Every structure is written in C-alpha cells, then in structure tokens.
Amino acid sequence: INILTTDPAIEEASKIWGKDSILEKSSIPLSIFKTPFGSISLLYGPRQIGKTSSLKLFLSQVDDSDTLIFTDCSTILNRLDLYEHLNQLINGKTTLILDEVQAVPEWHLALRSLYSEGRLKECRCWCTGSEARYLLESGERLPGRRGEGKTIFARPWSFREYMDFFYPDQVSSYKKINFKHVNQQWLDDQQCDFTSYWNDYLFAGGIPHSLGAYYQTREIEDSIWKVYVDWIMGNWSKIRTPERSLIALAKRLCETLTTRVSYDALKKGTDIQSPNTVRTLLETQEDHFSIKIVPRYDIDQKKFLPVKLKKIYPLDPFIAHVWSAIGQNIRRLYSESVVSPPLDEGAFLAQTYRWEDNLEVSYLYHNQTQVEIDFYFNDCGFELKSNGNPSAKQRTILKQCPQSFVVKKNQLPLMAYLIGEGR
C-alpha cells in the first residue's frame, strides 16, 4: 500500500488538495471501481488525466480482497508473458489492475485463457488504456463484460465538479437541479453571475494536472504545458508527416473551432497534399482523446447522417490552449504567449461527457434552410448566443426538439453547470 500511495502523481495531488481531501477529489470517483468479482472492466481516456493514480488510490482502500495486483503492461512483452505473470500471482479474491494494457499485443487472449480456466472467477479486473479503438474493440471480445463489467471514460472534470469542489456555497441552490426539469423562462430569470469562475475554467480546463497547478499558484508552469504538447505530438509520431505540417494543421484547427469545416478546407495553408491525410491525422487524435469530432443529427429523419463538413473541438479548454500553442509553434512561456482560441462552445461540449453511458452529442443542420443549431444532447437543443437572438428559422428547428434552450453569454456558465456531471 505504501508503494501505491507514494506514486509521484498521488504525492503531487496530496500537496494540492491535502491528504484528507485526496480521496474525495481523485481524478475519477473511486466508487466507480468497486465492481463484482468475476467481472472485467475497461477504463479509457487521455494520458495524464489520472487513470493510474485513481486506480492506485482505489487499491489502497480495497478491503474485500486477499490479493492486490497492479501491473504496468508496458513492461510485458506479449500475451504469453501476461498470462504467465497473472497465473502465478492470482490467489483467492483478487483485485487486478492492468495499466495501459493495449501495449501488449492480443492482451485479451491472455484474459480469455485465464477466464476459461476459472482463474478469474474471483477476480475483479480493470484494464486501462489511452487509445480508444484497440482497447474497446479487444475489450468487447472479453468474457465477464456483459451486465457486470463496466466501460468508463476518464473524462476531464466538468464545470459542475469544479464549482462543487472549490465554490460549493456559490452553487448550493442549484446543486439538485437537473437541466431537464427547467425551461427557458426559468433560465432567463436567474440572476447568478458565475463569469469569473467560468473564465478560470476556460483557462485551466478540467484536466486535474493543469487545474490543480492553477488552483494552487494561479499559473500553469511550462513543464505542465510541455507534457500535453508532447502528448499531442506523440499521438502523431507513427504517421510519417513533417512537424511543420502538423504545426500548420494545429493552427488551422484552432482557426475553425466554431465552424463546420471539411478535411479539404483544413489542409489549406498547410503543405499537406491530401484531405485523406488530414482525416487520418485527426482521427488519430480523436482515438487518443485530444479532440472530439461532433457528428450531425437530422431531427427530421431522427438519425445521425454522414456529412462532408465536420465540427471539431479539443477535448477540454486547457487542451484547446495546448493546440493553440502547437499551432503557434510556442516552445516556452506558454501562459504568457499563447493566443486563446474561442473556447465557449468547446467548453460547453465538454459538459456533455459522462463517466458511464456516454450519450452522443451532435449538432443539428437543416439542408433546405441551411440552418444550424450548435448542440443536440439528451433530446435537448442548445443554441449558444453571445449577443442577439436566434433567427426565425433557427427557432423553427428548436421547436422540433423535445426540449431546447437559447443560451446567452451571461447564462452560459449556469447552463454548463446544470448539464455537467457531478460526483
């Protein structure tokens, strides 16, 4: 247990939040991890968001197991080594963590063999990964998943969590309110002003690493910025594209954050020759959770439709700043030098992420009228307006939604709080 809790990430978090609060403010709610024995669960999400440290904290609190196993799978050569390693260690009721398991080719076959031999019957197993496609595709072939195993997205903290953690008195009257239970008139009548808190969130984001540093010192050190710059550039490391091209693409992404854009349009201003290369580069980033490509939903046909023009947002406000730093080719003094991209829409989108049962968020677009509604989530349409009012055609589409809101700039932080998932 001492080895687990002396993890550098946990020690850093203890300095920021205090040892008494670290369990409550863990990157991921620890209660999520208490799954039944005999189940295999998946935890996926971006690097440096706290998957490993949260699971180590969970292991340090486990009181229903005879054996605890934490394995860094980057040290395992192949599935046979993984099988032998686990077969020797599993003993009695076992809680097992396989960290970054996608590093082991065909890792799921090792667990299938152990399961078929009955070795996992009294084993609670969590597999983590920082790359979505391979982890989830392999994970779905595992036994012990249906009904009992969980699939958890390690998302950034929501604005609701940020406010509940640091400014609970300011939001006490809104804590039990669900956005599904209010209407436009109620929203328009609210007098609260969360603008200063929202602006802090737009800078530090919901990444515990950056938010913790900002909360403690009101600044984010260059070393933290560089971790996330290296993460995004590292996602592209296996694709043979010159760094100058990647920097130019990052710049184009930041320039088009609030508009629908094609892969062909994104390659303009870069030396990338093919829109298919742009598509591959951006899908790689989506697989590694640095961006979210938002699909289009046709409210007339009640289904998602393929579309040439995409809406693309960074995962989190701080990650948007990181993308901007890459696009501007800034190597130091990030906080002072990075030009902030437009963030309200992307930060609002981040409030729709869920730990479990992730509901698909989309935008609405009507071909005949060429009218767009910013977001459609959980049967609710949201049109974000800095100033002014929606057009008559936009109001027509909003009326087709089971529920809808026109969210003005001063109301945006409150609506973001209501949509976000709390603890």
N, C-alpha and C positions, 0 to 999 in steps of 0.2 A: 504493500500500500504506500509506503514511503517513496518507493521508486516511482510509482504512478504519479503521486502528487508533487514530486519535485521536477516534473516536466517544465521546461522554460516558459511555455505558454501559460501554464497554470500559475507559476510564480509571478509572471508579469501581470496576469489578471488579478491576483491577490493584492498586489501593490495598488492597483487602480480602484478596485471595488471594495477591498478589505476582506479578510479571511471569513468574516461572519456572513458576508453577502455573496460570496463567490458561487455558492450552490444555487441561490435564487437567480443570480444574474449570469448563469452559464450561457454560453452562446446558444445552446439548444436546450429546451426544457428537459431535465433529466427524467421526468416521469414518463416520457415517450419511450424510453429504452426498456422499461420493465415488461417485456413480452413473455409469453408462456414458454416453458421448457418444451423442446421438440420443434420450435419454430426457427426459421431462418429469415432475417430481415435485412433490408438494404437501406443504407444511408448515403445519399449522394449530394454533391454540391460543390461550389468553387473551393479552390485551395485557400488556405489561410483564413477560413471563416470560423474555425473552432470545432470541427468534427472530432478530431483526435482528442483535444483537451476535454471536450464534453464527455466523451466516452470514458476517458480515464477517470474523470470525476465520478461518473456513474459507477465504475468498477470499485472505486474507493468506498462507495456507500452500499454495495451489494451485501445482503445479509442472508441470502437464501441459497448459496452455492457452496459446494465443497471445494471447487477448483475455479480459479480465475486465469484466463489465458488472454494475453494481448500480444498479437503478432504483427510486426511491421512487414508487410508482404513484399516490400522492395528488396528484402534480404533472402527471399525464397526463389530458387532457380526455376522450378517447373512444378506441374501439378503432382507429380510423384513425390517430390520433396515435401510439398504441402501436406499430402496425405500422410506420409510417414511422421512428419512433425506433429500433426494433430493426433494421430492414432496413439502416439506414445504419451501424450500429455492429458488427453481427456480422461477424467476419473470422477465417477459419481455425478452429482448435479454440477454442471459446468456452465459458466458464463464465458463465452468466447467472442473476442473481437478480432476481426481480420481487417487491418487498416490498409487502405489503397490496394485492395485485393485484385483489381484489374491488372496490376503489374505482373501477375502470374498467368501465363497463357493457359487457357482451358481450366481455370481455377474451379469452375462449377463442377467439373467432372470429379475432382477430388472430394467435394462435399457430397456429391451423389453416391460415390462409393461408400463413404462413411455412413451415410443415411441408410443405404440398403443393407449394411451390415449391422444396423441397430446402434451404432456408436453415437448417433446424435439424438437418440430418444430422450435423454435427459440433459440436453444441451440447448442453451439459449444462445443463438448465434447472430452476430451483427457483422455485416460486410460493408465496408465503406469504399467510396471511390470519388475521384474528381473528374471523371469523364463519363458522360451520361450514356452514350449509345451502347458501348460494350458492356458496361456494368448491368444496365437494365435488360438488355437482350439476353445476356447469360443468366442473370438472376431469375428471369421468368421461367427458365427451364429447371429451376431447382425444386426439389420436394420440400415440404414443410412451409410453403408460401401461402397457400390458399387459406383464407379465413384467419389464420393465426399470425403469419409473418406480416410485417409492416414494410411499406416503402415510404421513406421520409426524405423530403427535400430540405437540406440545410440552407435555408434562406437567410438573407440579411435580416437584421432586426427591423420591424415595422415602426412607423412613427408612433403607433399606439404603445408599443413596448418602450420606446424612447421616452415618451411622456409619462407613462406609468412608473418607470424606473426612477426618473430624475425630477419630475414635477407632478407628483400624484395629486397634490392639493389643487392644482390648476384644472385638472380633468375629472375630479371626483364626481361631479354632477353628470358626466357623460359616460362614465365607465360601463354602465349596464345597458346603454342604448345601442341597439343594432340599427344600421342604416336601412335595413328592410322594413323597419317599423316607423319610419318618419317620412315626411313628404316635403315638397318644395317650399311650401309656406312656412313650415317649422324651421327649415334651414335658413330661410330669409330673415326670420325673426331673431336668430341667435346673435348675441352681442359680444361674445368672447373674441379675444384677439390673441391668436397663437402665432402671429407673424414672426416674432423674434426667435421662437423655438423652431419654427419651420425653416427659417434661414440657416440656423445652426445645423439642422438635419440635412439641408441641401448641401452643406459644405462637408460635413463629416460622414454623412450617409449612415447606413445601418450595419456596416462591417465592424464587428466588435473591436478589431485591432485599431482601426483609424478612429472610431468613435471614442474608445477608451482613452487614447492619447489626447484627443481634443478635449474631452471632458476634464482631464487632469491638468493640462497645461494651456489650453486654448490655442494650441497649434499642433500640426502633424509633421513630425520630423521627416527629413529627406529619406532616411533609411526605410521608413514605412512606405512612402511613395514608391521607392525603388522595388520593394518586394512585389507590388502589384503591377508595376511596369514590366518587370521581368516575367511575371506570371503570364500576362497577356502576350508578350513577345514569344515566350516559351511555348505557348499553345501553337504558334505557327512554325515552330522550329523544324518540324518534319516535312514542311511544304517548301519546296525549293523556290523561294521568292526573295529577291533582294530586299534588304532592310529599307532602302529608300522607297520602295514600292509599298511596303507595309505602313510606313510613316505617312505616305500620301493617302493611303486608303483610310487610315485612322482619322486624318484631317477631314476627308470627305464625309465620313460617318458623322462626325461632330457637326458639320455644316448642314446636315439633312435630318437632324434628330426629330424635328416636329413635322416632317412632311413625308408623304408617300414617295418612295423612290425605287427605281429599278436597278438591277445589278449593272446594266449598261451605263446608266447615269452615274453610278458610283465610281466607275472606272475613269470617268473624265477627270482630267487634272492629275492623273497618275500615269505611269508608264506600263501599267498592266494592259495586255493586249486583248484579253478575252473576258467577257462577263461571266463565263463559266469559272474562271479562276477566282473572280471576286466572290462568286457564290460559294466555292469550296472554302475560301479563306474565312468567310463569315459563318458558314455552317460549322466549321471547326471551332470558332469562338463560341457559338451557341452550345455546342456539345460540351464545352468546358465552362459554361455558365457565365461568361463575361458579358454576353449580350442576350437579348430576347427579341426574336423576330415575331411580331404580332400578326396573326392571321386576320383575314377578312371574314365577317359573318354576314350572310344575306338574310335579313329579317323577313323578307317575303317568302323565300324558299325554306327558311328555318334550317340552314346548314352552312358549314364553312365552305368557302369556294377558293380554288387556286386563283392567284392574281399576279400580274406582272409587277405591279408596284407594291413594295413592302414598307411597313413601318418598323423601324429597328431602333431599339433603345438599349443603352447599357443596363446591366443588372441592377445598379444601385447608384445613388447620386455621387458617392465618392468614386466609384468605378467610372462614372462619366468624366470626372475630373482627370482620372488616370488616362482615359482615352484621349482627352484633350492634350495632356502632357506629351503623349506619344505623337499625336498629330502635329504638335508644335516643335517636336524634337527637343524638348527641355530635359536636361540631364541633372540639374541641381536647383536648389532654391525653388522648389515646386510651388509651395504655398504662395510665394510672392510673385511668381512668374506666370503661372498657368491662367489663361483666359477662360473664364467659366462659360461653358455651353449652356443653352436653355435647358433648365432642369425640372420645371414644374411637372410636365407631362410624364417624364421618366420616373420621377419620384412618386407620382400618383400611381403609375402602373405597378411599382414595387409593393404597394399596399395590397395588391390582389394575390400575392404569393401566399401559399399555405404550407404548413409542415406536412399535412396529410391531405388526401382527397383534393389535389390541386385542380381547381376549376379553371377551364380555359378562358383566358381573356382575349378579346378581339376588338376590332373597330368595325363600324358599320359604314357601308358605302353603297349608294343607290346609283346604278348605272344610268338610268334615264334622266334623273335630275342632277347627277354628278354632285351629290351632297354627301358629306362625311360627318359622322359622329365619332368623337375621339375614342371612347371606350365603351365596350359592352361586356358586362361581367355579372354573373349570377342573375340573369334575366333583368338587368338594370342598365339603362343607357346613361352615360355621363358626357356632357359637353362642357369642356373647360373654357371659360371666357375671362381673359384679362380685363377687358372692357367691353362695353356694348352688350347686345343681346343676340341670341341665335336668329337666323333668318326664318322666314315663314316655312321654307322647305325643310329646314332642319327641325323645326317644331313638329312638322308632319311626321317625320321619321321617329322623333322622340315619343310621339303619341302612340306609335305602333309597339313600343316597348311595354312590357307589363309594368315597369316602374322606370322613372327617369328623373334626372336632375340636371339643371343648368348651374354649374359651379363657378361662381365669380372668384376673383383672386383672393378677396378677404375671407371667403368661405372655404377656400381650398384646404387649409390645414385642418379645420374641423372635420370636413368630409373625409380627408385622408385618415384621420384618427378613427373615425367610425368604421371605415372599411377595413383597416388593418387588423391583423390577428394578434390578440394579446396572449398573456400567459394564463 
